[in-house]
């Protein structure tokens, strides 16, 4: 088994600095405990990229406050900026920004089918990954903050799962926070709202999003039914080795959670079939595009750890997305085709059959099963501390967010003292990217207006 370095650097070090148009980028590496309850034990190495506006002097850069960006996921590395645009453009007006690859993602000791065997067998891999939830990410952030800033607090911007992490941060280390900005990232914090409850609320949203797509592009309903019939009779393998089954096809509904997702799905379906000497087959263009949407090669932790982000009461999640789906028979694609009904698509749920169909997950199948069966997950949020919160918090909540339930988010907003909300149907889950500068600017103004803890927008 490969061991991480045991030498903790005396302080942060920017090992590489590069320039882009309008940007100055610096690479940082930090060694942190794998298990923060055993700080003298094994260390893992984290990577973060500092981004500052070009044209500022070194002294000006040093005076800028820090903004930490926490990426959505779980299991996704931070954004890789190319030039100054979107929310980053607004942030750079007044911050130096740190883009953190959360543990196990990007360049932060990546955990995937290639690296996890270094830990040992599935049991060792599952035990290792049990340290990769939001509570550990927050403790990583605190160690990084102290190494960069000493006792000074910073502002945190959390997108989606990054917002979940930020709420955990408010629960466990609010002294490190100057302000918190949440974009589609208010989790259900009541321990009684478990993974089953999350998915029980999610499947009706998936149905609404699917039917809205078919209303916009009626012929797509016919195309999806034709695909279901085709996949019921033919085995199709995507360009990455993933087997495209009917349930895997339904996962294309994942696209419907973004502002342009319905249009992207439509254009993808336009290329579905091509005539061949053997009759209609899936086109290579379609198979390649579907592989790009469904692949977990770059983000295997999303499938392995997604349900654990909802686990707080010690119970196993046990493939909640699959279990709850049985309560919604309208998602039975075969029956929908037989009855000439629209085939409903699904969102970001994970299922045990993915461990067989998805090429990047097959080597991790037993590890995933062990994590799904794992008990003893501890609480991620301190509701009493959140009720006494004094950190300025602002959140944008998307009115019919496919991925994060609006009612759950509003309940959490009411439970965090002083949190100010902006509820909008102008954006989907990717509002911080689609709305960019405007969305971040409004969140900053809400947080600053709410420093006295007053009211909601």
C-alpha positions as CSV (number, residue, x, y, z in Angstrom):
1,X,0.0,0.0,0.0
2,X,1.4,3.4,-0.9
3,X,1.6,5.8,2.0
4,X,1.2,9.6,1.8
5,X,4.1,11.8,2.7
6,X,4.4,12.3,6.5
7,X,6.3,15.7,6.2
8,X,4.0,18.6,6.8
9,X,5.4,21.8,5.2
10,X,6.0,24.6,7.6
11,X,3.7,26.9,5.6
12,X,1.9,27.3,2.3
13,X,4.0,27.4,-0.8
14,X,3.0,28.6,-4.2
15,X,5.1,26.2,-6.3
16,X,4.0,27.5,-9.8
17,X,2.8,30.9,-10.9
18,X,1.4,31.4,-14.4
19,X,-0.3,34.1,-16.3
20,X,-3.5,34.0,-18.4
21,X,-5.3,37.0,-20.0
22,X,-6.3,39.2,-17.1
23,X,-5.4,36.5,-14.5
24,X,-2.5,35.5,-12.3
25,X,-2.7,31.9,-11.1
26,X,-0.6,30.2,-8.4
27,X,-0.6,26.5,-7.4
28,X,-0.6,25.5,-3.7
29,X,-0.2,22.1,-2.1
30,X,-1.1,21.3,1.5
31,X,-0.6,18.1,3.5
32,X,-3.6,17.3,5.8
33,X,-4.6,14.4,8.0
34,X,-6.6,11.7,6.3
35,X,-8.5,11.3,9.5
36,X,-8.7,14.6,11.4
37,X,-9.4,12.6,14.6
38,X,-5.9,11.2,14.2
39,X,-3.8,14.2,13.3
40,X,-0.6,12.3,13.8
41,X,-1.5,9.6,11.4
42,X,-1.4,9.4,7.6
43,X,-1.5,12.5,5.6
44,X,-2.9,13.2,2.1
45,X,-2.0,16.0,-0.2
46,X,-4.5,18.7,-1.3
47,X,-4.2,21.0,-4.3
48,X,-5.7,24.5,-4.6
49,X,-5.3,27.3,-7.2
50,X,-5.1,30.9,-6.3
51,X,-6.6,33.3,-8.8
52,X,-6.1,37.1,-8.7
53,X,-6.7,39.8,-11.2
54,X,-3.6,40.7,-13.3
55,X,-2.4,44.2,-13.1
56,X,-2.3,44.4,-9.3
57,X,1.0,44.9,-7.6
58,X,2.3,42.3,-5.1
59,X,1.4,44.6,-2.2
60,X,-2.1,45.1,-3.5
61,X,-2.6,41.4,-3.9
62,X,-1.5,40.8,-0.3
63,X,-4.0,43.2,1.0
64,X,-7.0,41.5,-0.8
65,X,-9.3,39.4,1.4
66,X,-9.6,35.7,0.4
67,X,-12.7,34.0,-1.1
68,X,-12.8,30.2,-1.0
69,X,-14.8,28.5,-3.7
70,X,-16.3,25.1,-2.9
71,X,-17.3,23.2,-6.0
72,X,-20.5,21.1,-6.3
73,X,-20.4,17.3,-6.4
74,X,-19.5,15.3,-4.4
75,X,-16.4,14.1,-6.2
76,X,-15.8,17.0,-8.6
77,X,-12.7,19.0,-8.8
78,X,-12.8,22.8,-8.8
79,X,-13.3,24.9,-11.9
80,X,-10.3,25.4,-14.2
81,X,-10.5,29.1,-15.2
82,X,-9.6,30.4,-18.6
83,X,-9.6,34.1,-18.5
84,X,-11.8,36.4,-16.4
85,X,-15.5,35.7,-16.8
86,X,-18.7,34.7,-15.0
87,X,-18.9,34.8,-11.2
88,X,-15.1,34.8,-11.0
89,X,-15.0,38.2,-12.8
90,X,-17.1,39.7,-10.1
91,X,-15.1,38.0,-7.3
92,X,-11.8,39.3,-8.6
93,X,-13.0,42.9,-8.2
94,X,-12.3,42.6,-4.5
95,X,-10.9,39.2,-3.6
96,X,-8.1,36.8,-4.2
97,X,-9.9,33.5,-4.9
98,X,-8.9,30.0,-3.9
99,X,-10.2,27.2,-6.0
100,X,-9.9,24.0,-3.9
101,X,-9.9,20.5,-5.3
102,X,-11.7,18.8,-2.4
103,X,-10.0,15.7,-1.1
104,X,-10.1,12.8,-3.6
105,X,-10.8,15.1,-6.6
106,X,-8.8,16.8,-9.3
107,X,-5.2,17.0,-8.1
108,X,-6.0,16.4,-4.4
109,X,-4.9,12.8,-4.0
110,X,-7.5,11.6,-6.6
111,X,-9.5,8.6,-5.7
112,X,-10.6,6.4,-8.6
113,X,-10.4,3.0,-10.1
114,X,-6.7,3.5,-10.9
115,X,-5.6,4.8,-7.5
116,X,-7.9,3.2,-4.9
117,X,-6.3,-0.3,-5.3
118,X,-3.2,1.3,-3.7
119,X,-5.2,1.3,-0.5
120,X,-5.8,-2.4,-0.6
121,X,-9.0,-4.4,-1.2
122,X,-12.6,-3.1,-1.2
123,X,-12.8,-3.1,2.6
124,X,-9.8,-0.9,2.9
125,X,-11.0,1.3,0.1
126,X,-14.4,1.8,1.7
127,X,-12.8,2.7,5.1
128,X,-10.5,5.2,3.3
129,X,-13.4,6.9,1.5
130,X,-15.4,7.1,4.7
131,X,-13.1,10.1,5.5
132,X,-14.2,12.1,2.4
133,X,-17.4,13.7,3.6
134,X,-18.2,17.4,4.2
135,X,-17.0,17.3,7.8
136,X,-13.5,16.3,6.7
137,X,-13.5,18.8,3.9
138,X,-14.3,21.6,6.4
139,X,-11.5,20.6,8.6
140,X,-9.2,20.7,5.5
141,X,-10.4,24.2,4.8
142,X,-9.6,25.3,8.3
143,X,-6.1,24.0,8.2
144,X,-5.6,25.7,4.8
145,X,-7.1,29.0,6.1
146,X,-4.8,29.1,9.1
147,X,-1.7,28.4,6.9
148,X,-2.7,31.1,4.5
149,X,-4.2,33.7,6.8
150,X,-3.5,32.9,10.4
151,X,-6.6,33.9,12.5
152,X,-8.3,36.0,9.9
153,X,-11.6,34.7,8.6
154,X,-12.5,34.3,4.9
155,X,-15.6,34.4,2.7
156,X,-16.8,31.1,1.3
157,X,-18.9,30.6,-1.9
158,X,-20.5,27.2,-2.0
159,X,-22.1,25.9,-5.2
160,X,-24.5,22.9,-4.8
161,X,-22.6,20.3,-2.7
162,X,-20.1,23.1,-2.0
163,X,-23.0,24.9,-0.2
164,X,-23.7,21.8,1.8
165,X,-20.1,21.9,2.9
166,X,-20.4,25.6,3.8
167,X,-23.4,24.8,6.0
168,X,-21.3,22.2,7.7
169,X,-18.6,24.9,8.1
170,X,-21.1,27.2,9.8
171,X,-21.9,24.3,12.1
172,X,-18.4,23.3,13.1
173,X,-16.0,26.3,12.6
174,X,-17.9,29.6,12.2
175,X,-15.0,31.5,13.6
176,X,-13.2,30.9,10.3
177,X,-15.9,32.6,8.3
178,X,-16.4,36.2,7.4
179,X,-19.4,35.5,5.2
180,X,-21.0,32.6,3.5
181,X,-22.6,32.7,0.0
182,X,-24.7,29.7,-1.1
183,X,-25.8,29.0,-4.7
184,X,-28.3,26.1,-5.0
185,X,-26.6,24.7,-1.9
186,X,-28.9,24.7,1.1
187,X,-29.2,21.1,2.4
188,X,-31.8,19.5,4.5
189,X,-30.3,19.7,7.9
190,X,-32.9,17.8,9.9
191,X,-31.5,14.3,10.7
192,X,-35.0,12.9,9.9
193,X,-34.7,14.1,6.3
194,X,-32.7,11.2,5.2
195,X,-31.7,10.0,1.7
196,X,-35.1,8.3,1.3
197,X,-36.9,11.6,2.0
198,X,-34.6,13.5,-0.4
199,X,-35.4,11.1,-3.3
200,X,-39.0,10.9,-2.4
201,X,-39.1,14.7,-3.1
202,X,-36.9,14.4,-6.1
203,X,-38.7,11.9,-8.4
204,X,-41.8,14.2,-8.8
205,X,-39.4,17.0,-9.9
206,X,-37.8,14.6,-12.4
207,X,-41.2,13.9,-13.8
208,X,-42.0,17.6,-14.1
209,X,-38.7,18.4,-15.8
210,X,-39.1,15.5,-18.3
211,X,-42.7,16.5,-19.3
212,X,-41.7,20.1,-19.7
213,X,-38.9,19.0,-22.0
214,X,-41.3,17.0,-24.1
215,X,-43.7,19.9,-24.2
216,X,-40.8,22.0,-25.6
217,X,-39.6,19.3,-28.0
218,X,-42.5,16.9,-28.7
219,X,-40.7,14.7,-31.2
220,X,-38.1,13.9,-28.5
221,X,-40.8,11.8,-26.7
222,X,-41.0,9.6,-29.8
223,X,-37.3,9.4,-30.1
224,X,-36.9,8.3,-26.5
225,X,-39.6,5.6,-26.9
226,X,-37.8,4.4,-30.1
227,X,-34.5,4.2,-28.1
228,X,-36.2,2.2,-25.3
229,X,-37.5,-0.3,-27.9
230,X,-34.1,-0.5,-29.6
231,X,-32.2,-1.0,-26.3
232,X,-34.7,-3.7,-25.3
233,X,-33.7,-5.7,-28.4
234,X,-30.0,-4.8,-29.0
235,X,-26.9,-4.5,-26.7
236,X,-25.2,-1.2,-27.2
237,X,-21.8,-0.3,-25.8
238,X,-20.7,3.3,-25.6
239,X,-17.3,4.6,-26.6
240,X,-16.0,4.4,-23.1
241,X,-17.1,0.8,-22.6
242,X,-20.3,1.6,-20.7
243,X,-23.3,-0.5,-21.6
244,X,-26.2,1.6,-22.6
245,X,-29.3,0.0,-21.0
246,X,-32.7,1.5,-20.7
247,X,-32.2,2.7,-17.1
248,X,-28.8,4.2,-18.1
249,X,-30.6,6.0,-21.0
250,X,-33.1,7.5,-18.6
251,X,-30.2,9.1,-16.7
252,X,-29.9,11.6,-19.5
253,X,-32.4,13.5,-17.5
254,X,-29.4,14.7,-15.6
255,X,-29.1,17.4,-18.2
256,X,-32.4,18.9,-17.4
257,X,-31.1,20.5,-14.2
258,X,-29.2,23.2,-16.0
259,X,-30.4,26.3,-17.9
260,X,-29.4,25.0,-21.3
261,X,-29.9,21.3,-20.5
262,X,-33.2,20.8,-22.3
263,X,-31.7,22.2,-25.5
264,X,-28.6,20.1,-25.2
265,X,-30.6,17.0,-24.6
266,X,-32.7,17.8,-27.7
267,X,-29.6,18.2,-29.9
268,X,-28.2,15.0,-28.5
269,X,-31.4,13.0,-29.4
270,X,-31.4,14.4,-32.9
271,X,-28.3,12.3,-33.6
272,X,-29.7,9.1,-32.1
273,X,-30.1,6.8,-35.0
274,X,-28.3,6.1,-38.3
275,X,-29.3,3.7,-41.1
276,X,-26.8,0.8,-41.6
277,X,-26.7,-2.4,-43.6
278,X,-28.0,-4.1,-40.5
279,X,-30.9,-1.7,-40.0
280,X,-31.2,1.3,-37.7
281,X,-28.4,1.5,-35.1
282,X,-27.2,4.1,-32.7
283,X,-25.0,6.6,-34.4
284,X,-21.4,6.9,-33.3
285,X,-22.0,10.6,-32.7
286,X,-24.8,9.8,-30.3
287,X,-22.9,7.1,-28.5
288,X,-19.9,9.4,-28.0
289,X,-22.1,12.2,-26.7
290,X,-24.0,9.9,-24.3
291,X,-20.8,8.5,-23.0
292,X,-19.6,12.0,-22.2
293,X,-22.8,12.7,-20.2
294,X,-23.0,9.4,-18.3
295,X,-19.3,8.8,-17.7
296,X,-18.0,8.6,-14.2
297,X,-14.4,8.2,-15.2
298,X,-13.5,11.7,-13.9
299,X,-16.0,11.7,-11.0
300,X,-16.3,8.2,-9.5
301,X,-16.7,9.6,-6.0
302,X,-20.0,11.1,-7.1
303,X,-21.5,7.6,-7.5
304,X,-19.7,6.2,-4.5
305,X,-20.4,9.0,-2.0
306,X,-23.6,10.8,-3.2
307,X,-26.0,9.1,-0.8
308,X,-23.7,9.5,2.1
309,X,-24.0,13.3,2.0
310,X,-27.6,12.8,3.2
311,X,-26.7,10.3,6.0
312,X,-26.6,11.7,9.5
313,X,-28.5,9.3,11.7
314,X,-26.1,6.3,11.7
315,X,-28.2,4.2,9.3
316,X,-27.0,2.8,6.0
317,X,-28.3,4.6,2.9
318,X,-28.7,1.2,1.2
319,X,-29.2,2.5,-2.4
320,X,-32.0,4.9,-1.4
321,X,-32.4,6.2,-4.9
322,X,-33.1,2.7,-6.2
323,X,-35.4,1.8,-3.3
324,X,-37.5,4.9,-3.5
325,X,-37.8,4.7,-7.3
326,X,-40.0,1.6,-6.8
327,X,-42.6,3.9,-5.2
328,X,-42.9,5.8,-8.5
329,X,-44.1,3.2,-11.1
330,X,-44.5,5.9,-13.8
331,X,-40.7,5.7,-14.3
332,X,-41.1,2.1,-15.7
333,X,-39.9,2.8,-19.2
334,X,-41.0,-0.5,-20.7
335,X,-44.5,0.0,-19.4
336,X,-44.5,3.6,-20.7
337,X,-43.6,2.4,-24.2
338,X,-46.3,-0.4,-24.1
339,X,-48.9,2.2,-23.1
340,X,-47.6,4.8,-25.6
341,X,-46.8,7.2,-22.7
342,X,-43.8,9.5,-22.4
343,X,-40.8,7.8,-21.0
344,X,-39.7,9.6,-17.8
345,X,-36.1,10.5,-17.4
346,X,-34.2,10.5,-14.1
347,X,-31.7,13.0,-12.5
348,X,-28.6,12.5,-10.4
349,X,-29.7,9.4,-8.5
350,X,-27.3,6.5,-8.2
351,X,-28.2,2.8,-8.5
352,X,-26.5,-0.6,-7.9
353,X,-26.9,-1.6,-11.6
354,X,-24.5,1.2,-12.5
355,X,-21.7,-0.8,-11.0
356,X,-22.2,-3.2,-13.9
357,X,-23.1,-0.9,-16.7
358,X,-20.6,2.0,-16.1
359,X,-17.1,1.1,-17.2
360,X,-15.3,3.3,-14.6
361,X,-17.4,1.9,-11.7
362,X,-17.0,-1.8,-12.4
363,X,-13.6,-2.2,-10.6
364,X,-15.1,-0.3,-7.6
365,X,-18.4,-2.3,-7.4
366,X,-17.6,-4.1,-4.1
367,X,-16.3,-0.8,-2.6
368,X,-19.5,0.9,-3.5
369,X,-21.6,-1.8,-2.0
370,X,-19.8,-1.6,1.2
371,X,-20.3,2.2,1.4
372,X,-24.0,1.8,0.7
373,X,-24.2,-0.7,3.5
374,X,-22.1,1.3,5.9
375,X,-23.6,2.4,9.2
376,X,-22.4,4.9,11.8
377,X,-22.5,8.0,9.6
378,X,-22.4,10.9,12.0
379,X,-24.2,14.3,11.9
380,X,-23.0,16.9,9.5
381,X,-24.9,19.9,10.9
382,X,-25.4,21.4,14.3
383,X,-28.9,22.8,14.3
384,X,-28.6,24.5,17.7
385,X,-25.4,26.3,16.6
386,X,-27.0,27.3,13.3
387,X,-30.0,28.7,15.2
388,X,-27.5,31.0,17.0
389,X,-25.5,31.9,13.9
390,X,-23.9,35.3,13.7
391,X,-22.0,34.9,10.3
392,X,-23.6,36.8,7.4
393,X,-25.2,34.2,5.1
394,X,-26.9,34.8,1.7
395,X,-28.4,32.1,-0.4
396,X,-29.9,31.9,-3.9
397,X,-32.6,29.2,-4.0
398,X,-33.8,28.1,-7.4
399,X,-37.6,27.8,-7.6
400,X,-37.8,24.3,-9.1
401,X,-34.2,23.0,-8.7
402,X,-33.9,19.5,-10.1
403,X,-31.0,18.6,-7.8
404,X,-31.8,20.3,-4.5
405,X,-35.3,20.4,-3.2
406,X,-36.7,23.9,-2.8
407,X,-38.9,23.2,0.2
408,X,-36.0,21.5,2.0
409,X,-33.8,24.5,1.2
410,X,-36.4,27.0,2.5
411,X,-36.8,25.0,5.7
412,X,-33.1,25.2,6.3
413,X,-33.0,28.9,5.5
414,X,-35.5,29.5,8.3
415,X,-33.4,27.4,10.7
416,X,-30.1,29.4,10.1
417,X,-30.3,32.7,12.1
418,X,-29.9,35.8,9.9
419,X,-29.7,33.9,6.6
420,X,-31.0,36.0,3.7
421,X,-32.6,34.4,0.7
422,X,-33.2,35.2,-2.9
423,X,-35.7,32.8,-4.4
424,X,-35.8,32.9,-8.2
425,X,-37.2,31.0,-11.2
426,X,-34.8,32.9,-13.6
427,X,-32.1,30.2,-13.3
428,X,-31.8,26.5,-12.9
429,X,-29.2,24.8,-10.7
430,X,-26.3,26.3,-12.6
431,X,-27.3,29.9,-11.9
432,X,-24.0,30.9,-10.4
433,X,-22.4,30.0,-13.8
434,X,-25.3,31.1,-16.1
435,X,-25.9,34.3,-14.2
436,X,-22.2,34.8,-13.3
437,X,-21.3,38.3,-12.2
438,X,-24.9,39.3,-11.5
439,X,-25.7,36.4,-9.3
440,X,-22.6,36.8,-7.2
441,X,-23.0,40.5,-6.9
442,X,-26.5,40.1,-5.5
443,X,-25.4,37.5,-3.0
444,X,-22.6,39.8,-1.8
445,X,-25.0,42.6,-1.4
446,X,-27.5,40.4,0.5
447,X,-24.8,39.2,2.9
448,X,-23.6,42.7,3.6
449,X,-27.1,44.1,4.1
450,X,-27.7,41.2,6.5
451,X,-24.7,41.7,8.8
452,X,-27.1,43.0,11.4
453,X,-29.0,39.7,11.1
454,X,-32.2,41.4,9.9
455,X,-34.9,39.9,7.6
456,X,-34.9,38.1,4.3
457,X,-35.2,39.2,0.8
